[in-house]
Amino acid sequence: MASEANAANSVPELACYNTTFDPNNIIWRSDNVIADRVPLLSIQIAYNILVSSFFHHILKPFNLPLTVAQMLGGVLLSSSFLGRIPGVFESVYRPEGILTVETFANVGIMYYVFLSGLEMNCDTILRSSRQAIIIAVASIFIPALVGAGFLALERNLAGESSIALSARGYVFWCAILSVTSFPVLARLLSDLKILYTRLGKDALTAAMLIDTFGWILFSLLIPFSHEGGKPLLSVMCTLMFILFCFCVVRPILARVIEHRMGSESWNSSKLLDVMIGLFVCSYITDLIGAHHVVGAFVYGLILPSGKFADIMLDMLHDFVTAFIVPVYFASFGFRLNLEALWSQSHSVLLPIFMVFLLAIPKILSSLLVTFYYGMSLRDGVGLGLLLNTKGLMAVILISIAWDKSFLDPYSFTIMILAILFMTTAASPFINAIYKPNLRFKQTQQRTVQKLWCEAELRVAACVHNAHQAHGMIHILEATNATRTSPLHVSVLHLVELTRHGTGLLVAQMDNSNVQGGSSESQYGSQTEFETICNAFNEFVEEYNAVRFDTSGIVATYDTIHQDIYNVTEEKRANLILLPFHKELSSGDMETVNTTFGDINQNVLQAPPCSVGILVNRGLRSLSKVTMSTIVIFIGGPDDREALSIAWRMAAHSATKLHVIRLLVSGTEVEEEKAFQSDSSGVLSTKMDSVMQKELDDEHIFHFRHKGLYNNDTITYSETEVEIETGEEIPLILNEIDKPGCDLYILGQGSGKNFTVFQRLLEWCDNPELGVMGDIIASTSFGTHSSLLVVQQYTIERKSKLRCGKKCHSNESDEML
């Protein structure tokens, strides 16, 4: 029968139990492990998976990290909660099963650390910018120094009941406050959709450096945590082992794996052969006095990144994070003992005050660095909150400090609460103070129509492949970039995130805004990305008034539009260019990916600026041909934006523009109000059809008197058309279509305030193109002209998108 013995307050609780020694059992030397231990281990695994999944489902809408849910699974069983009920804790974690579950959890953590090292990129760490290094150094040493003072303050405030801590207790305390979890932060930034903003990139790069330093510090601390032995010898052996791995083992593995990947002879069994090295490295570091996870991390770090790393992550990531890791984090959580706080504290508020106080050093260090670099106060606070994110490293350090009795129960409990608080607080605070859509003020400069004549045109060009990039370049070439009115293009390479581990650990490269452009991603097809960069480099070399930067956005296609919003706002773009989901192949338009169309519809919902969708049917460079453009103007903000873009293109010497205004009439044509009150009931600016027509007439007046004056390449005509049922629209477009027309530019909402157009929209195959755009883009129309459909940014836009015969009306969740 198991018996428990409670040690002194400064020593963790010990448990003793009887076991049977069986000399005939050569392997286990004990009772039947399969019969006695495996069922209990299965119960423990099942409990942790179910409870962590339950908490994660509840916390997911708040974008809280998965590690928080996994820790809460253990907290629920702690002595402060369900563990107070007799028999509840023992039913899951019986003393005789502790050794088994700890062995299982430590093997799982070994795999988890290995994957963390595999996702990192040594070359990226070595190429880190000076700013990122300064942020990382400040976030390491300032929290360590200030944290030591806070611990001394906590000991004084605790009074005579506190227990004197050794120097090693202070060192572990400061190390916990210094570290930042790179994997947890990367996933948090991705969930918050700020991974590709300036704040996200600064935080991610600094976290990578801090995490690397944390592992170095961890390797040095572990030998000194052991009683007796020769810690200096152990440290020297660990450093020699790391150097041997990088200088000798890494080149050999790189050549072998590159040869195998080139021959495509990899399979699951051969990949498992690679895992032998994981156990060998972990055993060596454990043998020389360091922690076994040090060897696992180093082994993951020396393996080559790229396709091989993706295969390994695909094979192991889900199993490790969902099946094994919850067991380890739960064992950390159930050590929480709130009674230790109330027994030693003279005030209930003192422990809460200390928990909040421990979150300040990181924020303070970030504020100092951001002030030095001239960044905003909001960015400094946000950076500090993000770098406060804790993960596996902090959990291992505090677990060792508790097992070795470096921290007493009071300090240990405060640090547990601080880790939970700092990791949990980042998401809601960032949502409250940083979200880009709250930072940017409403401005008319988000449209091309309201852009000053000599202002820089800023375009965010989204592409999925190199073919789409060339089409974008031909459109951008026509915008007539000059030294007085330059063009800045932010190229966004959109890549689908198909699993948890891909796309979150971004390889940061030099992102200075040079004229030739810069690269900020290594995701998706590297060859595809380089081809896109080369195409825009050639474009910039031909036009000196153009500059560009390139970014890779890796996210699920369901949410990638939010990343596009955030990056576009940070780039202060006036126009987002999107590719159509069909491409010209052998003379016909073939679907590349229907999901691209869904992305376009999502972007149209609440964009931060005007949006254009390009249907490319073979546009060519203006250095070789002359582009003939037709604008069909019916009325409304989208048509005015389309005319403004075409007007700007008309200034190029190799373009010709013909503007056709359709004056629509008919018994079935009735106009509705263009703007209505928003969903919250707050009245917005109302413009009826009369005011819309006045704006249209004013815009046409300026175009005719400024654009047509002394310019033979621009023509204008007005045509009265009568529309009764909508069947007349294709006939009208066929009459307008001219041989030799290279590009149509239309408003996405052209005519949408007419009831006949609204009825036709329900039958459109591509509602994101509008009624006339859908007709021109269809194969039955017969034209070979390309098409640019434009939607103008408005403060309160309600997009009504319909697919097929069903109407899907989607209102924006946010006012921009």
N, C-alpha and C positions, 0 to 999 in steps of 0.2 A: 504494500500500500504506500502511495506517495505521501510524503510529509514535507512541509514547507517550513523554512526558517527565515525569519526576517532579520537582516543585518542592521547595523547602525544607520542613522540618517544619511551619512555620507557615503554609504556603500549601496550599490544596487541590490534589489531583492534576489535572493538565491533560492533555488528549488532543488530538492533531492528526491530521487525515486529509486525503487528497487528494480533490478534487471537480472536476467539469468545469463550466466556465462556458459557457453556450450563449446567445449574443446573440439567436438567433432565437426562443428561448422567452420570449415577452413577459411571461408571468405569473410563472414560477418563476426564470428566469435561471440555471438550473442543469440538471443531468441530469434524466432522466425520474423525477419524484417518484412517480408512480403505480406504476411498475414496480419501482423500487429501494427506496422507503421504506415504502410501504403494507404489503407482505408482512412486513417486519421489525416494523412497528408491530403488526400482527395477532398475531404471535408473542408480543410483549411483553404485549399485552392479555390474550391467552389464558393465558399463564403466571400473571399476577397474579390473574386471576379464579379459576383452578383452585387455586392454592396458598392464596390467602386463604380460599376456600370450604372447603378441606381443614382449615386451622387453625381456622376458625370452627366447623366441625362437631365438632372435638375439644374446643374450649374452651366450647362452648355450654352443656354441663351445669354449668359453673362460673360461668355468667352473666357472662362477661368481654365487654367491649365489642367490637364488630366492628372498630374501629380497631386494636385490638391484633393481631388476626389479619392485618389488611392490612399492618401494620408488619412482622410476623414473616415475611411473604412476601418482603420485601426483605432482612431480616436473614439469611434462609436463603442468599441469593446473595452476602452480604457476604464480604469477604476473610478473615473469621474462621471461616467455615463452608465451604459449597460453593465459594465464590469462590477458595479456596486451590488447588482442582484446576485445572490449566491448561486454558483453553479453555471452562470452564463458564460463567463470567460473560460472556465475549465472545460466546458463542453466543446469548445473549438480548439483551444490551446492547452492541452493537458501537458504536464511536465515531461512525461516520457516521449512526447512528440516534438518538443522544442528543438532538439538537436537535428532531427530530420528536416523540419521546415526551414531552419536556419541554413542548413546545407543546400537545400533546394533554392532558397532565396539568394544565397551568395553565388551559386552557379548562374542564376538568372541575371544578377547584377553584373557578373563578369561578361555575359553576352551583351547586356545593355551598354556597358562602357565601351566594349569593342565596337559596337555600332556607332557610338558617339564619335570615337576616334576615326572611324571609317568615313563618316560624313564630313569631317573637317578636311581642310586642304592646307598642307604645309606651305605650298607656294603662296597661297593667299595670305597666310600669317606673316611670311617674310616680306611681302609687298605692301603691308599695311601703311597707311598714310601717317604723317607726323601727328595730325590732329587725333586720329584714332588711338595712337600710342599714348599721347598725353592724357586723353580721356581715361584710358585703361589704367595708367599709372596712378592718376589721381584717385580713381575709384578703388584702387587696391590699398594704397598707403593711408589716405585720409580716414577711411572707415576703420582701418586697423588701429591707428593712433587714437582717434576719438572713441572707438569701441572699448579700448583699454581703460580710458577715463570713465566711461559709462559703467563698466563692470566694477571699478573701484567705488564709484558713487553708489551703485546698487548694494555693495557690501556694507557701506557706511549707513545707508538708509535702513538696511535690514536689522541693524543693531547687534546686540550681544548674541542673538540666536543664530547669526550667520557663522559659517565655518570658513576658516582661512583657506584660501585656494593657493595652489602651488603656481610656479611660473608657467608650467605646462598648461595649466588651466586657462591662464590669460592668453597664451599663444593660440590655443584651440579656439577660444572665444573670438579673438580678433580674426583668425583665419575664416571662421564661419561668416563673419560680417563682410569680409573682403570678397568672397567668391560670388560669381554669377553663373547661373546655369545657361550655357549656350543653347543646347537642344530645346529646353523648355521655353526660352525667350524667343527662339526662332519660330516655334509653333504658335506662340502667343501673338507675335507680330503678324503672322500670316492670318490668324483668326480675326485680328483687329483690322486687317486690310491696310496696314501702314508699313508693310515690309519693304515697299519700294519707294517710300518717301524719304526725305533727308533724315528725319529723326530715326526712322526704322533702320536705315543703312548705317548711321553713326552708332546706334545702339548695338546692332548685330556685329559690326566689326570690333567694337570695344569688348563685347561679351566674348567673342572668340579669343581675343588676347587675354582677357581676365581668366577664362576657363583654362587656357594653356598654362598661365602662371599658377593657377590653382592646382593643376596636376603636378607641376614642378614642386610647389610648396608641400603638397601632400606626400610626394616621394621623400622629401627631406624630413617631414615631421614624424612619419610612422616609425622609423628606426629609433627615434628619441622617446617614443611613447612606451617602449618596452622597458621593463625593469631589468637592470643588468645588461649583459651583452656588450657589444662594441658598436655603438650607433655610428661613429665616424667611418668605421670600416664598411658598415652596411650601406651608408650613403655613397661612399666611393664606388662600391660594387654596383650599386643601382645606376649611377651615372655612367660607369663603364659599359654596363649592359645596354643602356639607351643609346650610347654612341655606337656600340657594335651593331645594334639593330639598324640604325640609320645609315651607317657607313658601309656595312658589309651585307646584312640581310636584305635591306630595301632594294639595292640594285639587282640582286639576284632574283628576288621575287618579281620585280618589275619586268625583267627580261622573260622569265618563265611565263608569267601571266599574259604578257603582251603576245608572246608566241602562241599560247593556247587560244587567246581571244581572236588572233588573226586567222587561225585555222578553224575557228568555230567548233572546237571539239569539246566545249564545256558541257557538262550535264550536272545533275544534282549530286551524284556520287563523287565526282571530281571536285565539286565545290566543297563538299564535306571534308575532303582531304585537306583543304586549306585550313579548316577549323582545328586540325591537330596542332597547328602552330599557336593557336589561341591558348590551348591548355599548356603547351610547353612554356610559353612566355609567362603565363600566370604562375605556373609552378616555380619558375626560376626566380621571379621577383619575390614570391612568398618564401622561398628557400634562403635568399640572401638578407631577409629581414624587412623587406618592404611589403606593402599590401598586394594581394594577388591582382587587384583591379588595375594596378599600375602597369603590369605586364599586358593585360588585356587592352588597355588604352594605347600603349605604345605599338602593339601589334596592329591595331586598327589604323593607327596613324601612318604606319610605314607601307601599308598596302596601297596600290595605285588607285586613284579615283577614276571616275568615268563610268564606262559601261560595266566593268567588273564590279565596282562598288554598288551600282544600281541592282545588279543581279543578286548580290549578297543581301542587300537591304530588302529586296522583294521577297527573298526566301525566309528571312529571319525576323524582320521588323514587327509585323503584326503579332506573331507568336510570342515574342519576347515582351513587348509592351502591354499586351492584353492578357497574357496568361501567367507570366512569371513575375514581372515587376510589381504588380499589385501586392504580392505576398511580402516583398521586402519593405515597401513603403507602409504597409499596414503594421508591420512589426515595429516601425518607428512611431506610428500614431498611437498605438495602445500603451505606450510608455507615459503618456500624458497623465499627470497627477496634480489636479488643481488644489487638492488639500495641502500640498506642500507650500503653495503660495499663501494660503490663509493662515497656516500655522506659524509662518515666520514673518509675515508682514503685519505692521501695525495699522495699515490702512488698506481698504479694499481697492482704492484708486491707485495705489503705488505700483502694483504689478502692471496695471493697464498703462500707466504713465511710462513705465520702462519699456513696454512693448512698442509704443509709439515713438519713444526716444531713439530706439535702435534703428528705426527706418530713416532717421535724419542724415547720418553721415554720407550715405551714397548720394542723396539729393544735394547736400552741401558741396560735395566734391564736383558734381556735375554742374552746379551753378557757377562755381569758380572757373571751370574750364570754358563753359559757354560764354561767360562774361568776358573772358580773355579773347575769345574768337568773335565777339560781337554778335552772338546769337541771342535770341529773345529769351526772356525770363520763362515763358511758357515751355519753350523747348528744353531749357535747363531742368525744370522740374520734371517734365515728361521723361527725359533721359535718365534722371536719377531714379524715378519710379520703376522704369523698365530694368535698369541694372540691379535693382533690388531683388529681382526674380531669383529664387533659390530652387535647387533641384537635388540631384543625387549626391554631388560633392558635399553640400552642407549636411545632408542626412548622414553620410558616412562619417564625417568629422564629429558631429555631435554624438553619434552612436559610440564611437571610439572613446570620446571624452567621458561618456557615461559609464561605459564598461570598465574603463581604467580609473574611475572615480576622480577624474580631474575636475569635474563640476559637481556641486552638491545638488540635491533635488530642487531647491529654489531657483538657482541659476539655470539649471537644465530645463525646467518647466517654462521659465520666461523665454528662453531661446527657442523652444518648440513653438510657443505661441507667436514669437516674432517671425519665425520662418513661415508659418502659415499666414500670418497677417501680410507680410511683405509680398509673398507670392500671390496672394488673393487680391490685394489692394491695387495692383498695377492696372488691371483691366478696367475696373469701373472709373478710376481716377483719369486714366488716359481717355476714356470715352467722354468724360465730363469736361476736360480742359484742353484736349488736343485735337479732337476730330477735325480734319481739314475743312469739312463743310460748315463748321462753326467758326473757323478762323478767317475765312475769306469773306470780305464784305461784298454786298451786291454791287455790281458795276456794269455799266453798259459796254465796257471793253471786252466783254465775253462774246461779242458778235463781230462779224466782219463789217456789217452795215454801219455800226457806230464807231468803228476804228478810225482814228485820225489818218489823214491822207498820207503822212510821212512817218507813221508809226510802224514799228516792227510787227510783222504778221507772225504769230506763233501758232504752229500746227502740231498736233499730236497724231502721228500717222501709225495706225495699228496694222500689223501684218502677221500672218501665220506662216508664210513661206516666202522664198525669194521671188517667185513669180509675181506675187501681189506687190512686193516692194518695187519692182520695176514699173508697174502700173501707177503706183503712188508717185513715183518720181516724175512721170510724164505729166501728171496733174499739177504737182508742185512746180514743175518747170514753167508751166503756163501762168503761174501767179505773178510773174514779172518782178522778181526780186531785184532791187536796185540798192545803191549805197544810201540813198535817202529813205528808202522803204525796204529794209532788209527782211529776210525770211529766216526764222529759226524753226527747225524741225526736230521734234522729239520722237524718235522712232521707237515704238513699243512692240517688241517681239512677243507675241502671245503663245504660251506653251501650256498645254493641259497638265494639271497635277492629277496623276492617276493613283497615287498612294501617299501615305502619311510622310514617308521619309524624303520624298523627292521635292525639290524646289524650295525647301525651307531653309537650307543652309547655303545661302547665296555666296558665291565666290566674289568678293568685292575686288574690283580693280580700280585703277586710277580713273576717277570720275570728274576730272577737271574739264571745264567747258571749252575745249580748244576748238579751233575752226574745223579741224579734220574730224572731230567727233571723238567719242570715248565709248568704251565697252563696259558694261556693268553686270554682265551675266554670262554664265557658261552652261545654261540649261538648254534643254531640247537638243536638237541636232547642232553640234558645234560647227559642222560644215555649213549648214543652213544659215546659222547666225553670222559666220564670217562672210558668206556670200552677200548677205544683206548689208553688212558694214562696208564691204568693198563697193557695192553698187552706189551707196550714198556718198562714199568717198570720191568716186568718179564724178558724181553730180556736183559736189562741192568744188572740186578742182575746175570744173567748167564754168561755174557761177561763183564769183568771189563774194557776192552779197548774201550767200547762203551759209549757214552753219548748222550743225546737227549734233545730237547726242543720241546714243542708243541704250536702251534698257530692256532687259528680259523680265517679263511678268509671268510667273509660274503660279497658277491657281486652278481650282476647279472651274470648269466652264460655267457652272451655275452662279458663281460669285465673282468671276473675273472682272465683270463690269464695275464692281466697286473699287478694285485696284486701278482700273482705268480712270475712274472719277478722281481718285486721290492723287494719282500721278499727274493728271491733266491740270488739276487745280494748283498743285505745287509748281508746275511748269508755267502757269499763268497763260494757258493756251486760249486762243480765240476760236479754234476749230478743231474738232476731232474727225479724222478721216478713217472710215472703216471699209474693209473689203467685202464685196458681195460673196455669198456662199457658193456661187457658181463661177467657173472659169472657162475661158474659150479653149476648146481642144478639138482639133481636126475640123474646124469650122462650126462646131456646135457648142452651146453652153452646157457643160456637164457639172453636176453637183460634186463639190469637193467634200463638204461636210455640212450636213443640215444643222449641226449645232452652231456653226458660225452665224447662221441666220438668227438663232435664238439669242446669241450674244448681242447682235445688232439691235434686236428688239429691246433687250434689257438696257442697253446703253441709251436708247431713245427715251426711256422712262423719265429720268431726272438728271440729265447731263449738266455739268457745270459750265458749258459753253455750247456754241452751235455744233451741229453734227452733220457730216456728209457721208453718204454711202456710195462707193464707186463700183459700178458695173463695167468692168473692163472688157471691151470687145476688140482689143488689138490696138490700143493707143501707141503712138510712136513718138520718138524724140522730136522736139521742135527744131533741132538743128538739121533735121533731114526733111521734114515735111511742114506744111502749113495746116494749122488746126482750124477747122470751121465749126463754130459753136452756135447752137440755137437755144434760146431761153423762151419758155412758154410761161407767160405771166397772166394769172387769173386774179390774184389778190390774196392778201394775208401776210403775216410776218415771215412765213417760210419762203414765199415767192420774193419778198423784198430782199431777204438774205441771199437767195439764189442769184438775183440780179446783181447784187453788190459784188459777189464773187466773180461773176462773169464780167462785170464792168472792170474789175481789177485785172482779169486775164486779158481783156481787150487792149490793154496798154502794151502788151508784148507785140513785137513787130511781126511775129510769125502766126498771129491768130486773126480770125475774122469772126465777128459776132453779129447775129441777127436776133433781135428781140421781137417777139410776137405777143401782143396783148390781146387776150380773148375777152370780149365784153359779152358775158353770158346773160341770156334772157330765156324765158320760157315759163309756162304756166305751172310746171312742176318744180320750179326752182324757188325755194324760200330760204332766206338766210336766218341763221340763229346768232345769238350773242357769242362773240369770240372768246370772251373771258367770263368766268362765273366765279361764285364764291367757292372757297376751298372747303375741304371735307370737315374742317374744325368749326365751320360756321362763321369764320371771320371774313368780312366782306373785302374783296380785292377790287382793284381798279377795273371798272366795267367799260368796255368799249363795244358799242353796238355796231351794226353793219355800216351805219353812216360814217362813224369815226374811222373805221377800218378803211372805207373807201377814200376818205380824205387823206389818210396816210399813204395809201397806194398812189393816189393822184400826185401827191407832193413828191414822192420818191421818183415816179415816172417823169415829173416835170424837171427835177434836178438832173436826171439821167439824160433827158433829151437836150437840155440846154448846156450841159457841161460835157457829157460823153459824146454826143453826136457832133458837137461843134468842131469843124475843121478836122474831121476824122473819117476818112473814106472807108475804113475797115469795119465800121459799125453801121448797121441799118436797123430801122425800127418800123413796125407796122402794127395797125390795130384792125381786128376783125370781129365783127359781131356774129355770134353764134347762138342758135336756139337749141336748147336741150330739153327734151320732154321726158324721156324714159331712161336716158343714159346710153342707149344703143348708138347714139350719134357720136359719142366720144371717140371710138376707134376710127370712124370715118373722118372726123376732124383731124386726128393725128396723122392719118394717112395722107391727107391733103397737105399738111404742114411738112411732112417728111420729104427731104430733098436728097438727091444723089450727091455724094461727096460730103455729107454732114458727118463730122467725126465725133461730136460730143453734144448730148443734150444735158442741160442743167435745169432741174425742176425743183420746186418746193415740195417737201414731203407732205405737207398739209394743204397743197394746192386744191382749192375748191371744197375743202372738207366742211365748210360752213353751209354748203348747199346740201339740202336733204337728199338729192339724187346721188351726189357723190358719197354721202354717208351710207346709203343703201348698197352702192356698188362696192364699197370697201369691205363689206361682209363677205364678198365673193372673191376677194383678191387672194392669189396664191402667195404673194409676198407683200403683206400689209405694211411692212416697214418702208416700202418704196412709194406708198400712196397709190391712188387710183391710176393716174396717168403714168406714173413710173412703173407700175406693175404691168401695164399694157405694153409700154415700150420695151421692157425687159423680157417680155414673153417671146417665145419662138414663133408664135403665130403672127406677130406684128410684121416681121419680115425685114426690119432694118438691121444694119450691121454697125450702127453707131453705138458708141459707149454712152454711159449714163451716169450723171452725178446728181443724187437726190439730197437736198439740203433741208435740215430742220433748224430753225433759229432758236437760240436760247431765250427763254422768257422766265421771269421770276417765278411764276406759278404756271407751269405747263402740265396739262393733264393729257397724257397720251392714251389714245384709244386704239388698241391694236386688236385686230380680229384675224383669226386663222380659219380658212375654209368658210363654212357656212355658220360657224359659231362665233359669237362676239365675245371677246375677252377684253373687258375694260379694266385697265390697271392704272390706278392713281398713284402718284409719287408719295412715298412715306415721309418725305422731308421737304420743307420749303427751302429753296436755295436763294 
